[in-house]
Amino acid sequence: MSNISPDLTGQTLGNWTLLRLLGEGGFGAVYEAQHTSIEGRRAAVKLLHPHLAFHKDIKRRFIS
C-alpha cells in the first residue's frame, strides 16, 4: 500500500480506535476500527487526506 499520509494505526478518533489500515487512495484512507466502549463493535472508518481538507468540492465528493 502507498503511504500518502502517516499511518494512524493505534490512534483514537472520537469513539473509535484505529486498528489497521485497510486501504488508501487518492482521496483518503480506510481503517478497521474498534469502538472504545462497545466490546466487539467494529467498523470501517474513512479519513480524508489532510492536504485535501480545505477543498469544498473534494470534501463534498468524499462524504457522498
Secondary structure, DSSP 8 states (H G I E B T S, - for coil): ---SS---TT-EETTEEEEEEEEE-SSEEEEEEEESSSTT-EEEEEEE-GGGTT-HHHHHHHH-
